[in-house]
Structure formats: C-alpha cells, structure tokens
Amino acid sequence: METFPQKILVAADGSSDSVLALQMAGLLAAKVDVELHVVYVAVLSPWVMTGTLSDKELQKVKQQQQRVLDEQVQTVEKSGGQVAEAHFRTGHRADEEVVKLARELGAEMIIVGSRGRRSFDQALVGRDSDGIVRYAPCPVLVARPAGRPKPKQPRNEKSRNPRRSNPR
C-alpha cells in the first residue's frame, strides 16, 4: 500500500466500542478523501434462519436491525464523514460477513470496535473483531477506548521463559 487507504469499511453493531469506531471513521473521512462504507451484520442463529420465525416476525427483526444501521450512518455523519453506502447483512457469524463484504468491495482498510454487544462472548475473547483481524484481506484498525485496561492473555498464550529447559 503506497498511499492511504481510499476505501474503508466500518463494521459496527451498536455497542459503545463500535460507536467509537464510527466516530473515528467519520473524523478520518472528514480530513482525508476516502470512500466510506458502513456495515451492520444481524447475527441470526441457525434456528431463526431455518424457519422458526414467521416471515412477518423475521421482517420485524430485520426492520429493527435496519434502524441500528441507520443510527450508525448518522453517527458517522455527526462526526463529519460522508457514507458512500450502508450495507445490511444477515448471517451466523458477523466476522465472516464483514470479511466477505470487504473482499467484495475491495476495501483497503476495515475499522472495528474491540468489543461488541454480545458481552459474554466479546468480553472473553473479542470473537468478531479477532476473526476480522485474522482473516481480513486488508489492514484492520481496532478502536478501543483510551482508559480501558488491556485484556489479560489467556493462560496458554502467556510468554514463557525460553531459557528454561525444564518447564513445570
């Protein structure tokens, strides 16, 4: 990449960290001429996707989720950015849908929040942002509030003393 990314995808879910990501993207877009895309992925369980909800109920869920996407676009615009296109996706995993859309768009950068709405999963492992970082076809900027302490490393990933020949 020889120049600053010209096409940026912001993935957000309405959480406070994703609002931070949207604000950062809006400020960035206000200062640098970029094509900004916003995506919201409605994560639906396989049971919902396979017909446990009526068409009317599923439509109601999608309308509620569309409102979240509309609010995300407003957040970017309040920060001074212009959204080229807002994307609404549904799927079983948000990270897979975001990476797929990034490939389809030819995104040169993705901006995400470090934690999402699903507090239990996200607080433990940051599943969606982690999956996006691992599989994205481009650089990923992870927005995290300034005062939050860094998450602890899982026990099996802590660095070990390489000089120690007999680990206990």
RARAVEN-V496876 format. One record per residue. N is the residue number from 0. D_CENTER is the distance of its C-alpha to the mean C-alpha in whole Angstrom. Layout:
BEGIN
n & d_center
N & D_CENTER
N & D_CENTER
END
This chain:
BEGIN
n & d_center
0 & 22
1 & 25
2 & 23
3 & 20
4 & 17
5 & 18
6 & 16
7 & 12
8 & 9
9 & 7
10 & 4
11 & 5
12 & 7
13 & 10
14 & 10
15 & 12
16 & 9
17 & 7
18 & 10
19 & 11
20 & 8
21 & 10
22 & 13
23 & 13
24 & 12
25 & 15
26 & 17
27 & 17
28 & 17
29 & 20
30 & 22
31 & 21
32 & 22
33 & 18
34 & 17
35 & 14
36 & 12
37 & 10
38 & 8
39 & 8
40 & 9
41 & 12
42 & 12
43 & 16
44 & 18
45 & 21
46 & 23
47 & 22
48 & 21
49 & 25
50 & 27
51 & 27
52 & 26
53 & 29
54 & 28
55 & 28
56 & 26
57 & 23
58 & 23
59 & 23
60 & 20
61 & 18
62 & 20
63 & 19
64 & 15
65 & 16
66 & 17
67 & 14
68 & 13
69 & 16
70 & 15
71 & 12
72 & 14
73 & 17
74 & 15
75 & 14
76 & 18
77 & 19
78 & 18
79 & 20
80 & 18
81 & 18
82 & 16
83 & 17
84 & 16
85 & 14
86 & 13
87 & 13
88 & 12
89 & 14
90 & 14
91 & 14
92 & 11
93 & 8
94 & 7
95 & 10
96 & 10
97 & 7
98 & 10
99 & 12
100 & 12
101 & 11
102 & 15
103 & 16
104 & 15
105 & 16
106 & 14
107 & 15
108 & 12
109 & 8
110 & 7
111 & 4
112 & 6
113 & 8
114 & 9
115 & 8
116 & 11
117 & 12
118 & 14
119 & 16
120 & 14
121 & 12
122 & 14
123 & 16
124 & 14
125 & 10
126 & 10
127 & 7
128 & 6
129 & 9
130 & 10
131 & 7
132 & 10
133 & 12
134 & 13
135 & 11
136 & 14
137 & 14
138 & 13
139 & 10
140 & 10
141 & 8
142 & 10
143 & 12
144 & 15
145 & 18
146 & 20
147 & 18
148 & 20
149 & 18
150 & 18
151 & 21
152 & 21
153 & 22
154 & 26
155 & 26
156 & 24
157 & 26
158 & 28
159 & 32
160 & 35
161 & 35
162 & 39
163 & 40
164 & 41
165 & 42
166 & 38
167 & 39
END
